[in-house]
Amino acid sequence: QTTAAIGVALKEAAMPEFKSYAHQIVRNAKALAEELLARGFSLVSGGTDNHLILIDLTNKKVTGKKAASALDKAGIVCNSNTVPYDPRKPFSPSGIRLGTPAVTSRGMGEGEMRKIGKWMDDAIAHAGDAAALERIAGEVREMCQGFPCPGISPN
């Protein structure tokens, strides 16, 4: 099954649509990175040239675990992650990492990335406020309803 999966992936990657999709993933990551930078986040490497963003939360005075938990409650998926020269232990790192392939697969673009950046800032600023996180989660759910997951029926 591994060989078959590689074959399917290579066939898909050879399609012209895949090239457009891959470029949109990077445009989305850059738009999200720009929004986060504008909101005072410290991005490792100063931004991104690919699908991933690594954020050092030291200046936000929150751990990666606490931020990831708050974002999860707000409907935004990421993971806690160590950052270069992280003074914290790996089980409680200073950063978070996120990527844009999943939201791009749903059809989201740069405008949605700016909304996601705003919600991330809001959720991390209100990490201990359950009501604020639920409000953000409602806004995230509402936006996501317009971008269903490919191949998954919403009913």
Residue pairs with C-beta under 8 A, 6 or more apart in sequence:
12 18
21 104
21 105
24 104
24 109
25 51
25 100
25 101
25 104
26 48
26 49
26 50
26 51
26 100
27 109
27 110
28 100
28 103
28 104
28 108
28 109
28 110
28 112
28 113
29 48
29 50
29 51
29 52
29 53
29 99
29 100
29 113
30 47
30 48
31 109
31 110
31 113
31 114
32 53
32 98
32 100
32 113
32 114
32 116
32 117
33 43
33 47
33 48
33 53
34 47
35 113
35 114
35 116
35 117
35 118
36 43
36 53
36 55
36 117
36 120
36 121
37 43
37 46
37 47
38 117
39 117
39 118
39 121
40 59
40 60
40 121
41 55
41 57
41 59
41 60
41 121
42 55
42 56
42 57
42 58
42 59
43 53
43 54
43 55
43 56
44 54
44 55
44 56
44 83
44 84
44 95
45 54
51 99
51 100
51 101
52 97
52 98
52 99
53 97
53 98
53 99
54 81
54 83
54 95
54 96
54 97
55 95
55 96
55 97
55 98
56 83
56 94
56 95
57 63
57 64
57 67
57 94
57 95
57 96
57 124
58 83
58 94
60 67
60 124
60 125
62 70
62 124
62 127
63 80
63 88
63 92
63 93
63 94
64 80
64 81
64 82
64 88
64 92
64 93
64 94
64 95
64 96
65 80
65 91
65 92
65 93
66 127
67 78
67 80
67 96
67 124
67 127
68 78
68 79
68 80
68 96
69 127
70 123
70 124
70 126
70 127
70 128
70 133
71 77
71 78
71 96
71 120
71 123
71 124
72 78
73 123
73 130
73 133
73 134
73 137
74 119
74 122
74 123
74 133
74 136
74 137
74 140
75 136
75 137
75 140
75 141
75 144
76 98
76 116
76 119
76 120
76 123
76 140
77 98
77 102
78 96
78 97
78 98
79 96
79 97
79 98
80 92
80 93
80 95
80 96
80 97
81 93
81 95
81 96
81 97
82 88
82 90
82 93
82 94
82 95
83 93
83 94
83 95
86 93
86 94
86 95
87 94
88 94
100 113
103 112
103 113
103 116
103 147
105 149
105 150
106 144
106 147
106 148
106 149
106 150
107 147
108 147
112 143
112 147
115 143
119 136
119 139
119 140
122 132
122 136
123 132
123 133
123 136
126 132
126 133
126 136
127 133
145 154
148 154
